[in-house]
Amino acid sequence: MQGRRHDRVRELLKRELSRLLQREFLPAQTGLIAVHDVAVSGDLKSAVAYLSFVGTPEQRRRGWALVLEHRVRLQGLLGHAVRLKYTPRLRFVLDDSVERGDRVLRLIEEIEKTLPPEPT
């Protein structure tokens, strides 16, 4: 079980990484980048950031490629933004849960349209 410090570091990394991504990448190129969560290891030396992209398919592809290409630089900038003994080694994971949720909602709406109205 992780303690309060672990949770605070996780939230700090999430907030600062969000700021970095907004500052470093233009939305016209990459769409909007959202950091959904950051999972930090117990020793705080590695972290997994769950990202999603809002925009055209081309913007999302370009954004994902740029984030992966600049991972080391982003890790360095994050190290300057937060004061920790060790800057966690970042790994990025594409989080498509929002897209999957939207798809499920669209399917439910389609099903509801085909159902006969309930008698009152």
C-alpha positions in Angstrom: 0.0 0.0 0.0 1.3 3.4 -1.0 1.4 6.3 1.4 0.4 9.9 1.3 3.8 11.0 -0.1 3.4 8.6 -3.0 0.0 10.1 -3.8 1.3 13.6 -3.6 4.2 12.9 -5.9 1.9 11.1 -8.4 -0.5 14.2 -8.5 2.5 16.6 -8.8 3.9 14.7 -11.7 0.5 14.5 -13.4 0.0 18.3 -13.0 3.5 19.3 -14.1 3.5 16.9 -17.1 0.2 18.3 -18.2 1.7 21.8 -18.1 4.8 20.7 -20.0 2.8 19.1 -22.8 0.6 22.1 -23.2 3.6 24.4 -23.3 5.8 22.3 -25.6 3.4 21.0 -28.2 1.1 23.2 -30.4 -2.5 22.0 -30.4 -2.6 22.7 -34.2 0.1 20.0 -34.7 -0.9 17.4 -32.0 -4.4 18.2 -31.0 -5.1 18.5 -27.3 -3.0 16.2 -25.1 -4.6 15.1 -21.8 -2.8 13.3 -19.0 -5.4 11.0 -17.5 -3.2 9.5 -14.8 0.4 8.9 -13.7 1.3 5.6 -12.0 4.5 5.9 -10.0 6.6 3.0 -8.8 7.1 2.4 -5.1 10.7 3.7 -5.1 9.5 6.8 -7.2 12.2 6.1 -9.8 9.8 5.2 -12.7 6.5 6.5 -13.8 3.9 5.6 -16.4 1.8 8.5 -17.8 -1.5 7.6 -19.5 -2.2 10.1 -22.3 -5.0 10.7 -24.7 -5.3 13.0 -27.7 -8.3 15.0 -28.9 -8.2 16.1 -32.5 -8.1 14.7 -36.0 -6.6 11.2 -36.5 -3.6 12.8 -38.1 -3.1 15.2 -35.2 -3.3 12.2 -32.8 -0.8 10.2 -34.7 1.6 13.2 -35.0 1.1 14.0 -31.3 1.9 10.5 -30.1 5.0 10.3 -32.4 6.2 13.6 -31.0 5.7 12.6 -27.4 7.6 9.4 -27.9 10.3 11.2 -29.8 10.8 13.8 -27.1 10.4 11.5 -24.0 13.9 12.1 -22.7 13.7 15.9 -23.2 10.3 15.9 -21.4 11.8 13.9 -18.6 14.5 16.5 -18.2 12.1 19.4 -18.2 10.0 17.5 -15.7 13.1 17.1 -13.5 13.6 20.9 -13.6 10.0 21.6 -12.8 9.7 19.3 -9.7 12.2 18.9 -6.9 12.7 15.2 -6.2 15.8 13.2 -5.3 15.3 11.2 -8.5 13.4 12.3 -11.6 11.2 9.3 -12.5 12.0 7.6 -15.7 8.9 8.3 -17.9 7.0 5.8 -20.0 4.0 6.8 -22.0 0.9 4.7 -22.6 -1.9 5.7 -25.0 -5.1 5.8 -23.1 -8.1 5.4 -25.4 -10.7 4.9 -22.6 -12.5 8.1 -23.5 -12.9 7.1 -27.1 -14.1 3.6 -26.1 -16.6 5.2 -23.7 -17.9 7.5 -26.4 -18.3 4.5 -28.7 -20.3 2.6 -26.1 -22.6 5.7 -25.6 -23.2 6.0 -29.3 -24.1 2.3 -29.5 -26.5 2.6 -26.6 -28.1 5.6 -28.3 -28.5 3.6 -31.6 -30.1 0.7 -29.7 -32.5 3.1 -27.9 -33.6 4.6 -31.2 -34.6 1.1 -32.6 -36.6 0.2 -29.5 -40.3 0.8 -29.5 -41.5 3.5 -27.0 -42.5 2.3 -23.6 -46.2 2.4 -22.9 -47.2 4.9 -20.2 
